[in-house]
Amino acid sequence: MDLKQLNAFIAVADLRSFSAAATKTGLSQPSLSRLLKQLETDMGVVLIDRYHRPLHLTEAGSFFYDKISTILTEIDTVTSMTQRLSAPSSVLNIGFVPSVLYGLLPEIIATLKQFSPDIDVNLKDISSYQQIDALKSGEIDIGFGRFAHQDPWIQQILLRHERYVVALPKSHPLANVRKQRLIDLANNRLILYHQTHLPVSSTVTTETRTQANDKLSTNRVNRAATHEAASSEPITEPLLHLFAQYGISPFMTTTVSDLQVALGLVAAGEGITLVPASLQTVRTEQISYQRLVHENVTSPIYLHTLKDFVHPKIPDLLTAIYHVYEQRGITYRQQNFVSQA
């Protein structure tokens, strides 16, 4: 059993076609078939049922695929990290989610370049979830994201919490209400835009619902909240989770591909949404942004990188971040990444 055989098997298993797998691997079909047959002979197991189109994995093949694909990913990650450790790049590749770009990221990058004029920075728009694989592959060296991740290859620090604001059409009856309550927004169509859901499942307890109702001092019962209360399904969509913390579930929701589309629908009067406060300069001609009274309705900003390789320019980035926070009067707790190398 060798890596060539394993990679041949993974390619066939992924594409369910010898011809497509041959194209992907750059091998001829006879060579690919021979490698796969050698693997099956060495193991004494049939991994692929060749008598169906498209090809099917046998039960043993499915089990082997699940286990070996994880191992091969780890081998690729270790290889990439070893190469970067032996010859660190002078370029700092930074991944970010779009909402961070509307906040302090441009100012942070400008400050970083002032402190380190020789630094070469490459920015990449990439979701929080995708950043984890991008860190492992070496596509990025560090990422700004909105979600905590539990991954043995990754270390992360919490930079700060950013308050959410409600985005409403200018024509909305609540558009000029300066302090909004979630309970008053529940009968609107809530536009959801997160592509990454909360990694830890959360449910709303009876105690939480009671406390929330007392705190909001209301006798209104939202029909959707009643339905949610009777359900044991976990609530992992970020905006719905914020409402659920107060025992509320919006009566109607619409899910779109990204935050910009969500704000476009709000501008068109198709609903409301919640966005981090740094977004409240977007589409201000059509959208009214108002503060929420709930102090714990926030969106965290995380910085994450590999555990075993910290790019030598990352300490300079952290210095720039904390300098900007001090200049802006933002409360923070200074942290540093720990290099295991």
Buried (B, 14 or more C-beta within 10 A) or exposed (E): EEEBBBBBBBBBBEBBBBEBBBBBBEBEEEBBBBBBBBBBEEEEEEBBEEEEEEBBBBEBBEEBBEEBBEEBBEEEBEEBBEEBEEEBBEEBBBBBBEBBBBBBBEBBBEBBBEEBEEBEBEBBEBBBBBBBBBBBEBBBBBBBBBBBBEBEBBBBBEBBBBBBBBBBBBEBEBBEBEEBBBBBBBEBBBBBBBEBBBEEEBBBEEEBBEBBBEBBEEEEEBEBBEEBBEEEEBBBBBBBBBBBBBBBBBBEBBEBEBBBEBBBBBBEEBBBBBBBBBBBEBBEEBBBBBBBEBEEBBBBBBBBBBBBBBBEBBEBBBBBBBBBBEEEEBEBEEEEBEBEE
